[in-house]
């Protein structure tokens, strides 16, 4: 099984449509440093982020 370890979104300014879903990535780092809701275009968009690597 492959794991995501980095998102590499250096220039991400907006998530125009849809939701963010990141789960069960034991190698994923720094996901907790992103203010996902500030990137959403609408107030109905959601971020579901759980069971990833513990922030250090």
PQR file with spaces between the fields and no chain letter, atoms N, CA, C, O and H, PARSE charges and radii, in Angstrom:
ATOM       1  N    UNK     1       0.845   -1.187    0.000 -0.4000 1.5000
ATOM       2  CA   UNK     1       0.000    0.000    0.000 -0.0000 2.0000
ATOM       3  C    UNK     1       0.884    1.242    0.000  0.5500 1.7000
ATOM       4  O    UNK     1       1.913    1.274    0.675 -0.5500 1.4000
ATOM       5  N    UNK     2       0.491    2.251   -0.745 -0.4000 1.5000
ATOM       6  CA   UNK     2       1.246    3.505   -0.810 -0.0000 2.0000
ATOM       7  C    UNK     2       0.625    4.535    0.119  0.5500 1.7000
ATOM       8  O    UNK     2      -0.591    4.589    0.299 -0.5500 1.4000
ATOM       9  H    UNK     2      -0.345    2.225   -1.294  0.4000 1.0000
ATOM      10  N    UNK     3       1.493    5.349    0.700 -0.4000 1.5000
ATOM      11  CA   UNK     3       1.050    6.406    1.604 -0.0000 2.0000
ATOM      12  C    UNK     3       1.457    7.752    1.041  0.5500 1.7000
ATOM      13  O    UNK     3       2.510    7.880    0.417 -0.5500 1.4000
ATOM      14  H    UNK     3       2.482    5.305    0.553  0.4000 1.0000
ATOM      15  N    UNK     4       0.632    8.742    1.257 -0.4000 1.5000
ATOM      16  CA   UNK     4       0.996   10.115    0.908 -0.0000 2.0000
ATOM      17  C    UNK     4       1.821   10.663    2.063  0.5500 1.7000
ATOM      18  O    UNK     4       1.403   10.580    3.218 -0.5500 1.4000
ATOM      19  H    UNK     4      -0.224    8.638    1.764  0.4000 1.0000
ATOM      20  N    UNK     5       2.980   11.219    1.765 -0.4000 1.5000
ATOM      21  CA   UNK     5       3.811   11.779    2.833 -0.0000 2.0000
ATOM      22  C    UNK     5       3.870   13.298    2.781  0.5500 1.7000
ATOM      23  O    UNK     5       4.225   13.938    3.771 -0.5500 1.4000
ATOM      24  H    UNK     5       3.320   11.287    0.827  0.4000 1.0000
ATOM      25  N    UNK     6       3.527   13.882    1.641 -0.4000 1.5000
ATOM      26  CA   UNK     6       3.562   15.334    1.501 -0.0000 2.0000
ATOM      27  C    UNK     6       2.547   15.772    0.456  0.5500 1.7000
ATOM      28  O    UNK     6       2.366   15.101   -0.560 -0.5500 1.4000
ATOM      29  H    UNK     6       3.239   13.362    0.836  0.4000 1.0000
ATOM      30  N    UNK     7       1.887   16.894    0.706 -0.4000 1.5000
ATOM      31  CA   UNK     7       0.896   17.403   -0.237 -0.0000 2.0000
ATOM      32  C    UNK     7       1.521   18.311   -1.288  0.5500 1.7000
ATOM      33  O    UNK     7       1.040   18.370   -2.419 -0.5500 1.4000
ATOM      34  H    UNK     7       2.034   17.439    1.532  0.4000 1.0000
ATOM      35  N    UNK     8       2.588   19.020   -0.927 -0.4000 1.5000
ATOM      36  CA   UNK     8       3.327   19.909   -1.837 -0.0000 2.0000
ATOM      37  C    UNK     8       2.416   20.919   -2.535  0.5500 1.7000
ATOM      38  O    UNK     8       2.455   21.066   -3.757 -0.5500 1.4000
ATOM      39  H    UNK     8       2.980   18.973   -0.008  0.4000 1.0000
ATOM      40  N    UNK     9       1.613   21.595   -1.759 -0.4000 1.5000
ATOM      41  CA   UNK     9       0.714   22.636   -2.269 -0.0000 2.0000
ATOM      42  C    UNK     9       1.300   24.014   -1.982  0.5500 1.7000
ATOM      43  O    UNK     9       0.657   24.812   -1.300 -0.5500 1.4000
ATOM      44  H    UNK     9       1.582   21.475   -0.766  0.4000 1.0000
ATOM      45  N    UNK    10       2.482   24.316   -2.470 -0.4000 1.5000
ATOM      46  CA   UNK    10       3.148   25.570   -2.155 -0.0000 2.0000
ATOM      47  C    UNK    10       2.362   26.798   -2.601  0.5500 1.7000
ATOM      48  O    UNK    10       2.462   27.849   -1.967 -0.5500 1.4000
ATOM      49  H    UNK    10       3.004   23.668   -3.024  0.4000 1.0000
ATOM      50  N    UNK    11       1.584   26.691   -3.672 -0.4000 1.5000
ATOM      51  CA   UNK    11       0.882   27.854   -4.233 -0.0000 2.0000
ATOM      52  C    UNK    11      -0.632   27.747   -4.160  0.5500 1.7000
ATOM      53  O    UNK    11      -1.333   28.517   -4.817 -0.5500 1.4000
ATOM      54  H    UNK    11       1.502   25.837   -4.186  0.4000 1.0000
ATOM      55  N    UNK    12      -1.147   26.820   -3.385 -0.4000 1.5000
ATOM      56  CA   UNK    12      -2.596   26.636   -3.308 -0.0000 2.0000
ATOM      57  C    UNK    12      -3.246   27.866   -2.685  0.5500 1.7000
ATOM      58  O    UNK    12      -2.930   28.237   -1.555 -0.5500 1.4000
ATOM      59  H    UNK    12      -0.578   26.194   -2.852  0.4000 1.0000
ATOM      60  N    UNK    13      -4.156   28.494   -3.426 -0.4000 1.5000
ATOM      61  CA   UNK    13      -4.826   29.707   -2.953 -0.0000 2.0000
ATOM      62  C    UNK    13      -6.313   29.503   -2.723  0.5500 1.7000
ATOM      63  O    UNK    13      -6.926   30.232   -1.944 -0.5500 1.4000
ATOM      64  H    UNK    13      -4.413   28.193   -4.344  0.4000 1.0000
ATOM      65  N    UNK    14      -6.906   28.506   -3.401 -0.4000 1.5000
ATOM      66  CA   UNK    14      -8.344   28.303   -3.276 -0.0000 2.0000
ATOM      67  C    UNK    14      -8.709   26.871   -3.650  0.5500 1.7000
ATOM      68  O    UNK    14      -8.122   26.272   -4.550 -0.5500 1.4000
ATOM      69  H    UNK    14      -6.408   27.914   -4.035  0.4000 1.0000
ATOM      70  N    UNK    15      -9.696   26.343   -2.929 -0.4000 1.5000
ATOM      71  CA   UNK    15     -10.348   25.096   -3.312 -0.0000 2.0000
ATOM      72  C    UNK    15     -11.731   25.518   -3.779  0.5500 1.7000
ATOM      73  O    UNK    15     -12.618   25.790   -2.970 -0.5500 1.4000
ATOM      74  H    UNK    15     -10.173   26.831   -2.197  0.4000 1.0000
ATOM      75  N    UNK    16     -11.903   25.569   -5.087 -0.4000 1.5000
ATOM      76  CA   UNK    16     -13.087   26.186   -5.687 -0.0000 2.0000
ATOM      77  C    UNK    16     -14.352   25.360   -5.539  0.5500 1.7000
ATOM      78  O    UNK    16     -15.443   25.919   -5.425 -0.5500 1.4000
ATOM      79  H    UNK    16     -11.183   25.348   -5.745  0.4000 1.0000
ATOM      80  N    UNK    17     -14.230   24.052   -5.539 -0.4000 1.5000
ATOM      81  CA   UNK    17     -15.412   23.194   -5.464 -0.0000 2.0000
ATOM      82  C    UNK    17     -15.056   21.888   -4.769  0.5500 1.7000
ATOM      83  O    UNK    17     -13.914   21.432   -4.818 -0.5500 1.4000
ATOM      84  H    UNK    17     -13.344   23.597   -5.632  0.4000 1.0000
ATOM      85  N    UNK    18     -16.037   21.305   -4.133 -0.4000 1.5000
ATOM      86  CA   UNK    18     -15.826   20.020   -3.486 -0.0000 2.0000
ATOM      87  C    UNK    18     -15.252   20.156   -2.091  0.5500 1.7000
ATOM      88  O    UNK    18     -15.006   21.254   -1.592 -0.5500 1.4000
ATOM      89  H    UNK    18     -16.965   21.676   -4.093  0.4000 1.0000
ATOM      90  N    UNK    19     -15.050   19.011   -1.486 -0.4000 1.5000
ATOM      91  CA   UNK    19     -14.568   18.935   -0.117 -0.0000 2.0000
ATOM      92  C    UNK    19     -13.159   18.359   -0.081  0.5500 1.7000
ATOM      93  O    UNK    19     -12.656   17.856   -1.086 -0.5500 1.4000
ATOM      94  H    UNK    19     -15.250   18.119   -1.891  0.4000 1.0000
ATOM      95  N    UNK    20     -12.531   18.438    1.084 -0.4000 1.5000
ATOM      96  CA   UNK    20     -11.211   17.859    1.300 -0.0000 2.0000
ATOM      97  C    UNK    20     -11.396   16.632    2.180  0.5500 1.7000
ATOM      98  O    UNK    20     -12.018   16.710    3.239 -0.5500 1.4000
ATOM      99  H    UNK    20     -12.940   18.846    1.900  0.4000 1.0000
ATOM     100  N    UNK    21     -10.858   15.506    1.744 -0.4000 1.5000
ATOM     101  CA   UNK    21     -10.960   14.255    2.493 -0.0000 2.0000
ATOM     102  C    UNK    21      -9.589   13.597    2.529  0.5500 1.7000
ATOM     103  O    UNK    21      -9.090   13.127    1.507 -0.5500 1.4000
ATOM     104  H    UNK    21     -10.353   15.442    0.883  0.4000 1.0000
ATOM     105  N    UNK    22      -8.980   13.565    3.716 -0.4000 1.5000
ATOM     106  CA   UNK    22      -7.689   12.913    3.907 -0.0000 2.0000
ATOM     107  C    UNK    22      -7.784   12.041    5.142  0.5500 1.7000
ATOM     108  O    UNK    22      -8.002   12.534    6.248 -0.5500 1.4000
ATOM     109  H    UNK    22      -9.386   13.947    4.546  0.4000 1.0000
ATOM     110  N    UNK    23      -7.622   10.755    4.949 -0.4000 1.5000
ATOM     111  CA   UNK    23      -7.745    9.847    6.079 -0.0000 2.0000
ATOM     112  C    UNK    23      -6.808    8.646    5.919  0.5500 1.7000
ATOM     113  O    UNK    23      -6.509    8.207    4.809 -0.5500 1.4000
ATOM     114  H    UNK    23      -7.445   10.354    4.050  0.4000 1.0000
ATOM     115  N    UNK    24      -6.363    8.139    7.053 -0.4000 1.5000
ATOM     116  CA   UNK    24      -5.541    6.925    7.113 -0.0000 2.0000
ATOM     117  C    UNK    24      -4.225    7.032    6.339  0.5500 1.7000
ATOM     118  O    UNK    24      -3.834    6.097    5.641 -0.5500 1.4000
ATOM     119  H    UNK    24      -6.607    8.496    7.955  0.4000 1.0000
ATOM     120  N    UNK    25      -3.551    8.165    6.464 -0.4000 1.5000
ATOM     121  CA   UNK    25      -2.228    8.357    5.863 -0.0000 2.0000
ATOM     122  C    UNK    25      -1.208    8.470    6.993  0.5500 1.7000
ATOM     123  O    UNK    25      -0.946    9.563    7.495 -0.5500 1.4000
ATOM     124  H    UNK    25      -3.869    8.925    7.031  0.4000 1.0000
ATOM     125  N    UNK    26      -0.647    7.357    7.379 -0.4000 1.5000
ATOM     126  CA   UNK    26       0.251    7.335    8.542 -0.0000 2.0000
ATOM     127  C    UNK    26       1.562    8.077    8.307  0.5500 1.7000
ATOM     128  O    UNK    26       2.294    8.331    9.264 -0.5500 1.4000
ATOM     129  H    UNK    26      -0.859    6.469    6.971  0.4000 1.0000
ATOM     130  N    UNK    27       1.875    8.429    7.075 -0.4000 1.5000
ATOM     131  CA   UNK    27       3.114    9.141    6.768 -0.0000 2.0000
ATOM     132  C    UNK    27       2.894   10.614    6.445  0.5500 1.7000
ATOM     133  O    UNK    27       3.862   11.341    6.226 -0.5500 1.4000
ATOM     134  H    UNK    27       1.280    8.223    6.299  0.4000 1.0000
ATOM     135  N    UNK    28       1.656   11.065    6.411 -0.4000 1.5000
ATOM     136  CA   UNK    28       1.345   12.434    5.989 -0.0000 2.0000
ATOM     137  C    UNK    28       1.758   13.454    7.049  0.5500 1.7000
ATOM     138  O    UNK    28       1.322   13.383    8.198 -0.5500 1.4000
ATOM     139  H    UNK    28       0.869   10.474    6.589  0.4000 1.0000
ATOM     140  N    UNK    29       2.603   14.400    6.646 -0.4000 1.5000
ATOM     141  CA   UNK    29       3.115   15.435    7.553 -0.0000 2.0000
ATOM     142  C    UNK    29       2.523   16.803    7.226  0.5500 1.7000
ATOM     143  O    UNK    29       2.181   17.079    6.076 -0.5500 1.4000
ATOM     144  H    UNK    29       2.957   14.457    5.713  0.4000 1.0000
ATOM     145  N    UNK    30       2.406   17.629    8.209 -0.4000 1.5000
ATOM     146  CA   UNK    30       2.067   19.052    8.088 -0.0000 2.0000
ATOM     147  C    UNK    30       0.666   19.355    7.566  0.5500 1.7000
ATOM     148  O    UNK    30       0.369   20.511    7.266 -0.5500 1.4000
ATOM     149  H    UNK    30       2.684   17.405    9.143  0.4000 1.0000
ATOM     150  N    UNK    31      -0.190   18.367    7.450 -0.4000 1.5000
ATOM     151  CA   UNK    31      -1.577   18.621    7.040 -0.0000 2.0000
ATOM     152  C    UNK    31      -2.279   19.526    8.045  0.5500 1.7000
ATOM     153  O    UNK    31      -3.204   20.255    7.689 -0.5500 1.4000
ATOM     154  H    UNK    31       0.052   17.427    7.693  0.4000 1.0000
ATOM     155  N    UNK    32      -1.846   19.480    9.281 -0.4000 1.5000
ATOM     156  CA   UNK    32      -2.475   20.261   10.349 -0.0000 2.0000
ATOM     157  C    UNK    32      -2.052   21.731   10.333  0.5500 1.7000
ATOM     158  O    UNK    32      -2.602   22.529   11.093 -0.5500 1.4000
ATOM     159  H    UNK    32      -1.094   18.887    9.570  0.4000 1.0000
ATOM     160  N    UNK    33      -1.103   22.104    9.496 -0.4000 1.5000
ATOM     161  CA   UNK    33      -0.660   23.502    9.435 -0.0000 2.0000
ATOM     162  C    UNK    33      -1.452   24.315    8.415  0.5500 1.7000
ATOM     163  O    UNK    33      -1.261   25.526    8.303 -0.5500 1.4000
ATOM     164  H    UNK    33      -0.657   21.456    8.879  0.4000 1.0000
ATOM     165  N    UNK    34      -2.329   23.665    7.681 -0.4000 1.5000
ATOM     166  CA   UNK    34      -3.132   24.338    6.652 -0.0000 2.0000
ATOM     167  C    UNK    34      -4.488   24.710    7.230  0.5500 1.7000
ATOM     168  O    UNK    34      -5.161   23.873    7.833 -0.5500 1.4000
ATOM     169  H    UNK    34      -2.484   22.681    7.772  0.4000 1.0000
ATOM     170  N    UNK    35      -4.889   25.959    7.050 -0.4000 1.5000
ATOM     171  CA   UNK    35      -6.234   26.394    7.432 -0.0000 2.0000
ATOM     172  C    UNK    35      -7.149   26.102    6.241  0.5500 1.7000
ATOM     173  O    UNK    35      -7.374   26.965    5.393 -0.5500 1.4000
ATOM     174  H    UNK    35      -4.343   26.639    6.561  0.4000 1.0000
ATOM     175  N    UNK    36      -7.663   24.898    6.190 -0.4000 1.5000
ATOM     176  CA   UNK    36      -8.432   24.437    5.032 -0.0000 2.0000
ATOM     177  C    UNK    36      -9.655   25.296    4.775  0.5500 1.7000
ATOM     178  O    UNK    36      -9.946   25.617    3.623 -0.5500 1.4000
ATOM     179  H    UNK    36      -7.480   24.196    6.879  0.4000 1.0000
ATOM     180  N    UNK    37     -10.374   25.674    5.810 -0.4000 1.5000
ATOM     181  CA   UNK    37     -11.609   26.440    5.600 -0.0000 2.0000
ATOM     182  C    UNK    37     -11.335   27.805    4.985  0.5500 1.7000
ATOM     183  O    UNK    37     -12.203   28.354    4.305 -0.5500 1.4000
ATOM     184  H    UNK    37     -10.138   25.413    6.746  0.4000 1.0000
ATOM     185  N    UNK    38     -10.158   28.363    5.207 -0.4000 1.5000
ATOM     186  CA   UNK    38      -9.840   29.657    4.595 -0.0000 2.0000
ATOM     187  C    UNK    38      -9.619   29.533    3.085  0.5500 1.7000
ATOM     188  O    UNK    38      -9.656   30.536    2.372 -0.5500 1.4000
ATOM     189  H    UNK    38      -9.454   27.917    5.760  0.4000 1.0000
ATOM     190  N    UNK    39      -9.393   28.327    2.600 -0.4000 1.5000
ATOM     191  CA   UNK    39      -9.180   28.093    1.172 -0.0000 2.0000
ATOM     192  C    UNK    39     -10.475   27.803    0.418  0.5500 1.7000
ATOM     193  O    UNK    39     -10.502   27.843   -0.812 -0.5500 1.4000
ATOM     194  H    UNK    39      -9.363   27.513    3.179  0.4000 1.0000
ATOM     195  N    UNK    40     -11.535   27.515    1.145 -0.4000 1.5000
ATOM     196  CA   UNK    40     -12.801   27.164    0.502 -0.0000 2.0000
ATOM     197  C    UNK    40     -13.476   28.384   -0.097  0.5500 1.7000
ATOM     198  O    UNK    40     -13.428   29.477    0.467 -0.5500 1.4000
ATOM     199  H    UNK    40     -11.513   27.483    2.144  0.4000 1.0000
ATOM     200  N    UNK    41     -14.101   28.185   -1.240 -0.4000 1.5000
ATOM     201  CA   UNK    41     -14.840   29.254   -1.902 -0.0000 2.0000
ATOM     202  C    UNK    41     -16.217   29.446   -1.258  0.5500 1.7000
ATOM     203  O    UNK    41     -16.710   30.570   -1.169 -0.5500 1.4000
ATOM     204  H    UNK    41     -14.140   27.297   -1.698  0.4000 1.0000
ATOM     205  N    UNK    42     -16.834   28.349   -0.811 -0.4000 1.5000
ATOM     206  CA   UNK    42     -18.178   28.447   -0.239 -0.0000 2.0000
ATOM     207  C    UNK    42     -18.195   27.970    1.205  0.5500 1.7000
ATOM     208  O    UNK    42     -17.310   27.234    1.642 -0.5500 1.4000
ATOM     209  H    UNK    42     -16.433   27.436   -0.883  0.4000 1.0000
ATOM     210  N    UNK    43     -19.202   28.394    1.928 -0.4000 1.5000
ATOM     211  CA   UNK    43     -19.333   28.005    3.337 -0.0000 2.0000
ATOM     212  C    UNK    43     -19.862   26.586    3.497  0.5500 1.7000
ATOM     213  O    UNK    43     -19.890   26.068    4.613 -0.5500 1.4000
ATOM     214  H    UNK    43     -19.921   28.992    1.574  0.4000 1.0000
ATOM     215  N    UNK    44     -20.279   25.949    2.417 -0.4000 1.5000
ATOM     216  CA   UNK    44     -20.798   24.578    2.509 -0.0000 2.0000
ATOM     217  C    UNK    44     -19.709   23.525    2.313  0.5500 1.7000
ATOM     218  O    UNK    44     -19.953   22.339    2.535 -0.5500 1.4000
ATOM     219  H    UNK    44     -20.256   26.369    1.510  0.4000 1.0000
ATOM     220  N    UNK    45     -18.524   23.940    1.907 -0.4000 1.5000
ATOM     221  CA   UNK    45     -17.418   22.999    1.737 -0.0000 2.0000
ATOM     222  C    UNK    45     -16.901   22.561    3.102  0.5500 1.7000
ATOM     223  O    UNK    45     -16.964   23.315    4.073 -0.5500 1.4000
ATOM     224  H    UNK    45     -18.326   24.903    1.727  0.4000 1.0000
ATOM     225  N    UNK    46     -16.393   21.340    3.164 -0.4000 1.5000
ATOM     226  CA   UNK    46     -15.936   20.769    4.426 -0.0000 2.0000
ATOM     227  C    UNK    46     -14.585   20.084    4.262  0.5500 1.7000
ATOM     228  O    UNK    46     -14.201   19.678    3.165 -0.5500 1.4000
ATOM     229  H    UNK    46     -16.343   20.728    2.376  0.4000 1.0000
ATOM     230  N    UNK    47     -13.879   19.967    5.376 -0.4000 1.5000
ATOM     231  CA   UNK    47     -12.625   19.209    5.418 -0.0000 2.0000
ATOM     232  C    UNK    47     -12.797   18.069    6.412  0.5500 1.7000
ATOM     233  O    UNK    47     -13.102   18.302    7.582 -0.5500 1.4000
ATOM     234  H    UNK    47     -14.190   20.297    6.267  0.4000 1.0000
ATOM     235  N    UNK    48     -12.603   16.854    5.954 -0.4000 1.5000
ATOM     236  CA   UNK    48     -12.618   15.679    6.823 -0.0000 2.0000
ATOM     237  C    UNK    48     -11.202   15.118    6.821  0.5500 1.7000
ATOM     238  O    UNK    48     -10.755   14.513    5.847 -0.5500 1.4000
ATOM     239  H    UNK    48     -12.355   16.665    5.004  0.4000 1.0000
ATOM     240  N    UNK    49     -10.519   15.332    7.919 -0.4000 1.5000
ATOM     241  CA   UNK    49      -9.117   14.933    8.024 -0.0000 2.0000
ATOM     242  C    UNK    49      -8.966   14.157    9.326  0.5500 1.7000
ATOM     243  O    UNK    49      -9.102   14.720   10.412 -0.5500 1.4000
ATOM     244  H    UNK    49     -10.883   15.824    8.710  0.4000 1.0000
ATOM     245  N    UNK    50      -8.682   12.852    9.211 -0.4000 1.5000
ATOM     246  CA   UNK    50      -8.590   12.029   10.422 -0.0000 2.0000
ATOM     247  C    UNK    50      -7.680   10.826   10.199  0.5500 1.7000
ATOM     248  O    UNK    50      -7.427   10.417    9.066 -0.5500 1.4000
ATOM     249  H    UNK    50      -8.572   12.394    8.328  0.4000 1.0000
ATOM     250  N    UNK    51      -7.203   10.281   11.291 -0.4000 1.5000
ATOM     251  CA   UNK    51      -6.368    9.076   11.299 -0.0000 2.0000
ATOM     252  C    UNK    51      -5.115    9.204   10.436  0.5500 1.7000
ATOM     253  O    UNK    51      -4.736    8.268    9.733 -0.5500 1.4000
ATOM     254  H    UNK    51      -7.409   10.613   12.211  0.4000 1.0000
ATOM     255  N    UNK    52      -4.484   10.364   10.499 -0.4000 1.5000
ATOM     256  CA   UNK    52      -3.220   10.574    9.809 -0.0000 2.0000
ATOM     257  C    UNK    52      -2.098   10.579   10.841  0.5500 1.7000
ATOM     258  O    UNK    52      -2.344   10.354   12.026 -0.5500 1.4000
ATOM     259  H    UNK    52      -4.792   11.125   11.070  0.4000 1.0000
ATOM     260  N    UNK    53      -0.891   10.828   10.408 -0.4000 1.5000
ATOM     261  CA   UNK    53       0.256   10.881   11.316 -0.0000 2.0000
ATOM     262  C    UNK    53       0.027   11.946   12.384  0.5500 1.7000
ATOM     263  O    UNK    53      -0.494   13.025   12.099 -0.5500 1.4000
ATOM     264  H    UNK    53      -0.691   11.011    9.446  0.4000 1.0000
ATOM     265  N    UNK    54       0.413   11.638   13.592 -0.4000 1.5000
ATOM     266  CA   UNK    54       0.285   12.598   14.688 -0.0000 2.0000
ATOM     267  C    UNK    54       1.193   13.797   14.440  0.5500 1.7000
ATOM     268  O    UNK    54       2.367   13.621   14.112 -0.5500 1.4000
ATOM     269  H    UNK    54       0.836   10.762   13.824  0.4000 1.0000
ATOM     270  N    UNK    55       0.667   15.018   14.590 -0.4000 1.5000
ATOM     271  CA   UNK    55       1.512   16.215   14.442 -0.0000 2.0000
ATOM     272  C    UNK    55       2.635   16.212   15.474  0.5500 1.7000
ATOM     273  O    UNK    55       2.441   15.772   16.608 -0.5500 1.4000
ATOM     274  H    UNK    55      -0.286   15.161   14.856  0.4000 1.0000
ATOM     275  N    UNK    56       3.795   16.698   15.084 -0.4000 1.5000
ATOM     276  CA   UNK    56       4.944   16.758   16.014 -0.0000 2.0000
ATOM     277  C    UNK    56       5.252   18.170   16.369  0.5500 1.7000
ATOM     278  O    UNK    56       6.180   18.426   17.135 -0.5500 1.4000
ATOM     279  H    UNK    56       3.952   17.055   14.163  0.4000 1.0000
